[in-house]
Structure formats: C-alpha cells, structure tokens
Amino acid sequence: MPGVALNNAPIQQASKSSHVSYVEKYKIGTECASRDEYGNCTSERDVYTTITHYTNAKITGTVSGSHNVFVNGLSVLTVGDPTSEQWVADPSPSPKNGGSIISISPGTSGSGQGSVAVGSPNVFVNGRALAHIGSRVNTHLGTQSSITSGSSNVLVN
C-alpha cells in the first residue's frame, strides 16, 4: 500500500512532446542582384529560407491542498487538489542550420495549474478520494504525471 500524499508533494517530471515551435532563418545561397547591359552579374545578394523546428516542454511542480485532515503535521491531498507547475523548453531552442531563430511559440518557459486526477477508491476526505504516492496528476499541458512523495508511516489502500 502506498503512503498518503501530503501538502506540497512534488510531481514526477513529465514531458509534452513538440510543445514549443520555433522558426530558424538561414542562408541557402546567393543570387544575382543586378546585371550590366551584357547580362553579366554585377552584384549578388544572399538568399534565405526558413524552417520550423519543434522541442519538448519539461514539466515539474508540486501539489497543494488545505484540508482539515492532517498526517504527520501536514494537510493530506485529495482528488481535485491543484498543482503548481512550471515548464521549460527541453532542449532549449537552437539553430540547426547555422542560422538564427526569428520566432518562438509559445515561448521558452511558462507555468500553469493541473490537478490530482486519481486517488484511493476506498478512503475519502471531505467527500473526495484521498491521494497517495503514485496518484495520477493531469498537468496543465494535458499530459500525465504522478505524485512522488508522501507519508512513509501512514498507508492507504
């Protein structure tokens, strides 16, 4: 049986595939910019193109709850309790073709709130299922994680 999940428990690091898109502008060659009266090229200019790359978002966070039931001096967690999450682009956007990045969407980091999705089928606190170590969490980016720590001496089925 797993231990009871407690306030401020961390969630397992999760990843959102291809969450960040970024556009790289890079040189593909040169072309004639002007010609003389004989058709000879007198000046050239660089020719550029763009390509869109994608990278993942690495999600970390904690779960918080404020209930009137405590274990080892900390409030227990239940289904529906919110997570406080942060994400960062992983790996960080970088040019792949020797060019420069001209746009990044939605950015290289952010934050949001997910929630505990699954708890004990048998133990309830204030009408909500009690969360335990390993309880599933739905992240704010639509992926899944789980609670990684809690009480080592109070177990729940």
TIBANU-765661 format. One record per residue: residue number from 0; residue in three letters; y, z, x of N, C-alpha, C, CB in turn. Coordinates in steps of 0.1 Angstrom, whole numbers, padded with zeros to 4 digits. Glycine has a CB too. Layout:
! TIBANU-765661
{NUM ala {Y Z X} {Y Z X} {Y Z X} {Y Z X}}
...
This chain:
! TIBANU-765661
{0 met {-0012 0000 0008} {0000 0000 0000} {0012 0000 0009} {0000 0012 -0010}}
{1 pro {0022 -0008 0005} {0035 -0008 0013} {0044 0003 0010} {0042 -0022 0011}}
{2 gly {0053 0006 0020} {0063 0016 0018} {0074 0012 0008} {0069 0020 0031}}
{3 val {0081 0022 0002} {0092 0019 -0007} {0103 0013 0001} {0096 0033 -0014}}
{4 ala {0110 0003 -0004} {0122 -0003 0002} {0134 0006 -0001} {0124 -0017 -0003}}
{5 leu {0142 0008 0009} {0153 0017 0008} {0167 0010 0011} {0152 0029 0018}}
{6 asn {0177 0016 0006} {0191 0010 0007} {0194 0005 0021} {0201 0021 0002}}
{7 asn {0200 -0006 0022} {0204 -0013 0034} {0192 -0018 0042} {0212 -0003 0043}}
{8 ala {0181 -0020 0036} {0169 -0026 0043} {0172 -0040 0047} {0156 -0025 0034}}
{9 pro {0168 -0044 0059} {0170 -0058 0063} {0160 -0068 0056} {0169 -0059 0078}}
{10 ile {0164 -0080 0055} {0155 -0090 0050} {0150 -0098 0062} {0162 -0100 0040}}
{11 gln {0139 -0104 0061} {0133 -0113 0072} {0142 -0125 0073} {0118 -0117 0068}}
{12 gln {0144 -0129 0086} {0152 -0141 0088} {0146 -0153 0081} {0154 -0144 0103}}
{13 ala {0154 -0161 0074} {0150 -0172 0067} {0158 -0185 0072} {0152 -0170 0052}}
{14 ser {0153 -0196 0068} {0160 -0209 0072} {0161 -0218 0060} {0152 -0215 0083}}
{15 lys {0173 -0225 0059} {0175 -0235 0049} {0175 -0248 0057} {0188 -0233 0041}}
{16 ser {0165 -0257 0055} {0164 -0269 0062} {0176 -0279 0058} {0151 -0276 0059}}
{17 ser {0182 -0285 0068} {0192 -0295 0067} {0204 -0291 0058} {0186 -0308 0061}}
{18 his {0208 -0278 0059} {0219 -0273 0051} {0232 -0278 0056} {0219 -0257 0052}}
{19 val {0234 -0280 0069} {0246 -0285 0074} {0245 -0300 0078} {0250 -0276 0086}}
{20 ser {0255 -0307 0073} {0256 -0321 0078} {0268 -0323 0086} {0256 -0331 0066}}
{21 tyr {0267 -0331 0097} {0279 -0334 0105} {0279 -0348 0109} {0280 -0324 0117}}
{22 val {0291 -0354 0111} {0293 -0368 0114} {0297 -0369 0129} {0303 -0375 0105}}
{23 glu {0290 -0377 0136} {0294 -0380 0150} {0300 -0394 0151} {0282 -0378 0160}}
{24 lys {0311 -0395 0158} {0317 -0408 0161} {0314 -0411 0176} {0332 -0408 0158}}
{25 tyr {0309 -0423 0178} {0305 -0426 0192} {0308 -0441 0195} {0291 -0422 0196}}
{26 lys {0310 -0444 0208} {0312 -0458 0212} {0299 -0466 0213} {0319 -0458 0226}}
{27 ile {0300 -0478 0207} {0288 -0487 0208} {0290 -0499 0217} {0284 -0491 0194}}
{28 gly {0303 -0500 0221} {0306 -0512 0230} {0320 -0515 0229} {0297 -0524 0226}}
{29 thr {0323 -0528 0233} {0337 -0533 0233} {0337 -0547 0226} {0343 -0534 0247}}
{30 glu {0349 -0551 0222} {0351 -0564 0216} {0364 -0569 0221} {0350 -0564 0201}}
{31 cys {0366 -0582 0220} {0379 -0588 0224} {0389 -0585 0214} {0377 -0604 0225}}
{32 ala {0401 -0580 0219} {0412 -0576 0210} {0422 -0587 0209} {0419 -0564 0216}}
{33 ser {0423 -0596 0220} {0433 -0607 0219} {0428 -0618 0228} {0447 -0603 0222}}
{34 arg {0432 -0630 0225} {0428 -0642 0233} {0440 -0650 0236} {0417 -0651 0225}}
{35 asp {0439 -0657 0247} {0450 -0666 0251} {0448 -0680 0244} {0451 -0669 0266}}
{36 glu {0457 -0689 0247} {0457 -0702 0240} {0444 -0710 0243} {0469 -0710 0243}}
{37 tyr {0437 -0706 0253} {0424 -0713 0257} {0412 -0706 0251} {0423 -0714 0272}}
{38 gly {0414 -0696 0244} {0403 -0688 0238} {0397 -0678 0247} {0392 -0698 0235}}
{39 asn {0403 -0676 0259} {0398 -0665 0268} {0403 -0652 0263} {0403 -0668 0283}}
{40 cys {0394 -0642 0265} {0398 -0628 0261} {0407 -0623 0271} {0385 -0619 0260}}
{41 thr {0419 -0618 0266} {0429 -0612 0275} {0429 -0597 0274} {0442 -0617 0271}}
{42 ser {0424 -0591 0264} {0422 -0576 0263} {0411 -0573 0254} {0436 -0570 0258}}
{43 glu {0405 -0561 0257} {0394 -0556 0249} {0397 -0543 0243} {0381 -0555 0258}}
{44 arg {0390 -0539 0233} {0391 -0526 0227} {0377 -0521 0224} {0399 -0527 0213}}
{45 asp {0376 -0507 0224} {0364 -0501 0222} {0359 -0502 0207} {0365 -0486 0226}}
{46 val {0346 -0503 0205} {0341 -0503 0192} {0333 -0490 0189} {0332 -0516 0190}}
{47 tyr {0336 -0484 0178} {0329 -0471 0175} {0321 -0473 0162} {0339 -0460 0173}}
{48 thr {0312 -0464 0160} {0304 -0463 0148} {0302 -0448 0145} {0291 -0470 0148}}
{49 thr {0297 -0444 0134} {0294 -0430 0131} {0279 -0429 0126} {0303 -0425 0120}}
{50 ile {0274 -0417 0128} {0261 -0414 0123} {0261 -0399 0118} {0250 -0415 0134}}
{51 thr {0254 -0397 0107} {0253 -0383 0102} {0241 -0376 0107} {0253 -0384 0086}}
{52 his {0242 -0364 0112} {0231 -0356 0116} {0231 -0344 0107} {0234 -0351 0131}}
{53 tyr {0219 -0337 0107} {0217 -0325 0099} {0211 -0314 0108} {0207 -0328 0087}}
{54 thr {0215 -0302 0104} {0209 -0290 0111} {0207 -0279 0100} {0218 -0285 0122}}
{55 asn {0199 -0269 0104} {0194 -0259 0095} {0205 -0247 0094} {0181 -0253 0099}}
{56 ala {0203 -0239 0085} {0211 -0226 0084} {0201 -0215 0086} {0218 -0225 0070}}
{57 lys {0204 -0206 0095} {0196 -0194 0097} {0202 -0183 0089} {0195 -0190 0113}}
{58 ile {0194 -0176 0080} {0199 -0166 0071} {0194 -0153 0075} {0195 -0170 0056}}
{59 thr {0203 -0143 0076} {0200 -0129 0078} {0207 -0120 0068} {0204 -0125 0093}}
{60 gly {0203 -0108 0066} {0210 -0099 0057} {0203 -0086 0054} {0212 -0107 0044}}
{61 thr {0209 -0079 0045} {0204 -0066 0041} {0204 -0065 0025} {0212 -0054 0047}}
{62 val {0196 -0056 0020} {0196 -0054 0005} {0203 -0040 0003} {0182 -0054 0000}}
{63 ser {0211 -0040 -0007} {0218 -0027 -0011} {0215 -0023 -0025} {0233 -0028 -0008}}
{64 gly {0214 -0011 -0028} {0212 -0006 -0041} {0217 0008 -0042} {0197 -0006 -0045}}
{65 ser {0223 0012 -0054} {0227 0026 -0056} {0221 0031 -0068} {0243 0026 -0056}}
{66 his {0210 0037 -0067} {0203 0043 -0079} {0203 0058 -0078} {0188 0037 -0079}}
{67 asn {0198 0064 -0088} {0198 0078 -0088} {0184 0084 -0084} {0201 0084 -0102}}
{68 val {0176 0075 -0078} {0163 0079 -0072} {0164 0077 -0057} {0151 0071 -0079}}
{69 phe {0160 0088 -0050} {0161 0088 -0035} {0148 0091 -0029} {0172 0098 -0031}}
{70 val {0146 0084 -0017} {0134 0087 -0009} {0139 0089 0005} {0123 0075 -0010}}
{71 asn {0135 0100 0011} {0140 0104 0024} {0155 0103 0026} {0134 0094 0035}}
{72 gly {0162 0107 0015} {0177 0107 0015} {0184 0094 0013} {0181 0113 0028}}
{73 leu {0176 0083 0010} {0182 0070 0008} {0179 0065 -0006} {0178 0060 0018}}
{74 ser {0188 0058 -0013} {0185 0052 -0026} {0174 0042 -0024} {0198 0046 -0031}}
{75 val {0165 0041 -0034} {0155 0031 -0035} {0161 0018 -0039} {0143 0036 -0044}}
{76 leu {0153 0007 -0037} {0157 -0006 -0041} {0148 -0011 -0053} {0156 -0016 -0029}}
{77 thr {0154 -0019 -0061} {0147 -0024 -0073} {0149 -0039 -0074} {0151 -0016 -0086}}
{78 val {0141 -0045 -0083} {0143 -0059 -0086} {0157 -0062 -0091} {0132 -0065 -0096}}
{79 gly {0164 -0072 -0087} {0177 -0075 -0091} {0188 -0069 -0082} {0179 -0069 -0105}}
{80 asp {0184 -0060 -0073} {0194 -0055 -0064} {0199 -0066 -0055} {0189 -0043 -0055}}
{81 pro {0212 -0066 -0051} {0218 -0077 -0043} {0216 -0076 -0028} {0233 -0077 -0046}}
{82 thr {0215 -0088 -0022} {0215 -0089 -0008} {0229 -0093 -0003} {0205 -0099 -0003}}
{83 ser {0232 -0089 0009} {0245 -0093 0015} {0240 -0101 0027} {0253 -0080 0020}}
{84 glu {0243 -0114 0026} {0237 -0124 0036} {0248 -0131 0044} {0228 -0134 0029}}
{85 gln {0244 -0135 0056} {0252 -0144 0064} {0243 -0155 0069} {0258 -0136 0076}}
{86 trp {0249 -0167 0071} {0242 -0178 0076} {0250 -0184 0088} {0238 -0188 0065}}
{87 val {0243 -0190 0097} {0249 -0198 0108} {0241 -0211 0110} {0249 -0190 0121}}
{88 ala {0248 -0221 0114} {0241 -0234 0117} {0232 -0232 0129} {0252 -0245 0120}}
{89 asp {0220 -0236 0127} {0210 -0234 0138} {0200 -0246 0139} {0202 -0221 0135}}
{90 pro {0201 -0253 0150} {0210 -0251 0161} {0224 -0256 0157} {0205 -0259 0173}}
{91 ser {0234 -0251 0165} {0248 -0254 0163} {0250 -0269 0164} {0257 -0247 0173}}
{92 pro {0258 -0275 0155} {0261 -0290 0156} {0266 -0294 0170} {0271 -0294 0145}}
{93 ser {0260 -0305 0175} {0264 -0310 0188} {0262 -0325 0188} {0257 -0303 0200}}
{94 pro {0271 -0333 0195} {0269 -0347 0195} {0255 -0351 0201} {0280 -0354 0203}}
{95 lys {0249 -0361 0196} {0236 -0366 0201} {0237 -0379 0209} {0226 -0367 0189}}
{96 asn {0248 -0386 0207} {0250 -0399 0213} {0262 -0400 0222} {0252 -0410 0202}}
{97 gly {0267 -0388 0227} {0278 -0388 0237} {0291 -0389 0230} {0276 -0399 0246}}
{98 gly {0292 -0388 0217} {0305 -0390 0210} {0311 -0376 0207} {0303 -0397 0197}}
{99 ser {0318 -0376 0196} {0325 -0364 0192} {0322 -0362 0177} {0340 -0364 0195}}
{100 ile {0322 -0349 0173} {0320 -0345 0159} {0333 -0347 0152} {0314 -0331 0158}}
{101 ile {0333 -0354 0141} {0345 -0356 0133} {0346 -0349 0120} {0347 -0371 0131}}
{102 ser {0334 -0344 0115} {0334 -0336 0103} {0321 -0328 0102} {0335 -0345 0090}}
{103 ile {0322 -0316 0096} {0311 -0307 0094} {0311 -0302 0080} {0310 -0295 0105}}
{104 ser {0300 -0302 0073} {0300 -0297 0059} {0287 -0289 0056} {0301 -0309 0049}}
{105 pro {0287 -0278 0051} {0299 -0270 0045} {0306 -0262 0056} {0294 -0261 0035}}
{106 gly {0302 -0263 0068} {0308 -0255 0079} {0297 -0251 0089} {0316 -0243 0074}}
{107 thr {0300 -0242 0098} {0290 -0237 0107} {0285 -0223 0104} {0295 -0238 0121}}
{108 ser {0291 -0217 0094} {0287 -0203 0090} {0292 -0200 0076} {0291 -0192 0101}}
{109 gly {0286 -0190 0070} {0291 -0186 0057} {0283 -0173 0053} {0288 -0197 0047}}
{110 ser {0286 -0169 0041} {0279 -0157 0035} {0277 -0159 0020} {0288 -0145 0039}}
{111 gly {0269 -0150 0015} {0267 -0151 0001} {0258 -0139 -0004} {0261 -0164 -0003}}
{112 gln {0254 -0139 -0016} {0246 -0128 -0022} {0234 -0134 -0029} {0255 -0120 -0032}}
{113 gly {0222 -0129 -0025} {0210 -0132 -0031} {0205 -0120 -0039} {0199 -0137 -0021}}
{114 ser {0192 -0119 -0042} {0187 -0107 -0049} {0172 -0105 -0047} {0191 -0108 -0064}}
{115 val {0168 -0092 -0049} {0154 -0089 -0048} {0148 -0096 -0061} {0152 -0074 -0048}}
{116 ala {0137 -0103 -0058} {0130 -0110 -0069} {0118 -0104 -0075} {0127 -0124 -0065}}
{117 val {0110 -0097 -0066} {0097 -0092 -0070} {0096 -0077 -0065} {0086 -0101 -0064}}
{118 gly {0090 -0069 -0073} {0087 -0055 -0070} {0074 -0051 -0075} {0098 -0046 -0076}}
{119 ser {0072 -0038 -0076} {0059 -0032 -0080} {0056 -0036 -0094} {0059 -0017 -0078}}
{120 pro {0044 -0040 -0098} {0040 -0042 -0112} {0038 -0029 -0119} {0028 -0051 -0112}}
{121 asn {0037 -0018 -0112} {0033 -0005 -0118} {0044 0006 -0118} {0021 0000 -0112}}
{122 val {0054 0005 -0109} {0063 0016 -0107} {0077 0011 -0110} {0063 0021 -0092}}
{123 phe {0084 0018 -0119} {0098 0013 -0123} {0108 0025 -0121} {0097 0009 -0138}}
{124 val {0120 0021 -0118} {0131 0030 -0116} {0142 0025 -0126} {0136 0030 -0101}}
{125 asn {0146 0033 -0135} {0157 0030 -0145} {0154 0016 -0152} {0170 0029 -0138}}
{126 gly {0141 0014 -0154} {0136 0002 -0162} {0135 -0010 -0153} {0146 -0001 -0172}}
{127 arg {0136 -0009 -0140} {0135 -0021 -0131} {0123 -0018 -0121} {0148 -0024 -0124}}
{128 ala {0116 -0028 -0118} {0105 -0027 -0108} {0110 -0022 -0095} {0097 -0040 -0107}}
{129 leu {0103 -0012 -0089} {0106 -0007 -0076} {0103 -0017 -0065} {0098 0006 -0074}}
{130 ala {0112 -0019 -0056} {0109 -0028 -0045} {0102 -0021 -0034} {0123 -0034 -0040}}
{131 his {0095 -0029 -0026} {0087 -0023 -0015} {0088 -0032 -0003} {0072 -0021 -0019}}
{132 ile {0084 -0027 0009} {0084 -0035 0021} {0075 -0048 0018} {0078 -0027 0033}}
{133 gly {0081 -0059 0020} {0074 -0072 0017} {0078 -0078 0003} {0059 -0070 0017}}
{134 ser {0086 -0071 -0005} {0091 -0076 -0018} {0098 -0089 -0015} {0099 -0066 -0025}}
{135 arg {0096 -0099 -0023} {0103 -0112 -0022} {0118 -0111 -0025} {0096 -0123 -0030}}
{136 val {0126 -0118 -0018} {0140 -0119 -0020} {0144 -0134 -0021} {0148 -0113 -0008}}
{137 asn {0152 -0137 -0031} {0157 -0151 -0032} {0171 -0151 -0026} {0158 -0155 -0048}}
{138 thr {0173 -0159 -0016} {0186 -0159 -0008} {0196 -0168 -0016} {0184 -0165 0006}}
{139 his {0208 -0166 -0012} {0219 -0173 -0019} {0219 -0188 -0016} {0233 -0168 -0014}}
{140 leu {0211 -0192 -0006} {0209 -0207 -0003} {0197 -0213 -0010} {0209 -0209 0012}}
{141 gly {0190 -0205 -0018} {0179 -0210 -0026} {0166 -0210 -0018} {0182 -0224 -0030}}
{142 thr {0165 -0202 -0007} {0152 -0201 0000} {0147 -0187 -0003} {0154 -0203 0015}}
{143 gln {0135 -0184 0002} {0129 -0171 0000} {0128 -0163 0013} {0115 -0172 -0006}}
{144 ser {0129 -0150 0012} {0127 -0141 0023} {0120 -0129 0018} {0141 -0137 0029}}
{145 ser {0119 -0118 0026} {0113 -0106 0021} {0119 -0094 0028} {0097 -0106 0024}}
{146 ile {0118 -0082 0022} {0123 -0070 0027} {0114 -0066 0039} {0124 -0059 0016}}
{147 thr {0120 -0062 0050} {0112 -0059 0062} {0110 -0045 0065} {0118 -0066 0073}}
{148 ser {0117 -0036 0059} {0115 -0022 0063} {0117 -0012 0051} {0125 -0018 0074}}
{149 gly {0114 0000 0053} {0115 0010 0042} {0108 0023 0046} {0109 0005 0029}}
{150 ser {0104 0030 0037} {0098 0043 0039} {0084 0042 0046} {0097 0051 0027}}
{151 ser {0081 0050 0056} {0068 0049 0062} {0059 0060 0056} {0069 0051 0077}}
{152 asn {0065 0069 0048} {0057 0080 0043} {0057 0081 0027} {0062 0093 0048}}
{153 val {0063 0072 0020} {0062 0071 0006} {0058 0057 0003} {0076 0074 -0002}}
{154 leu {0046 0056 -0003} {0040 0043 -0006} {0040 0039 -0020} {0026 0042 0000}}
{155 val {0040 0026 -0024} {0040 0022 -0038} {0029 0011 -0040} {0054 0017 -0041}}
{156 asn {0024 0011 -0052} {0014 0000 -0055} {0020 -0010 -0064} {0001 0006 -0060}}
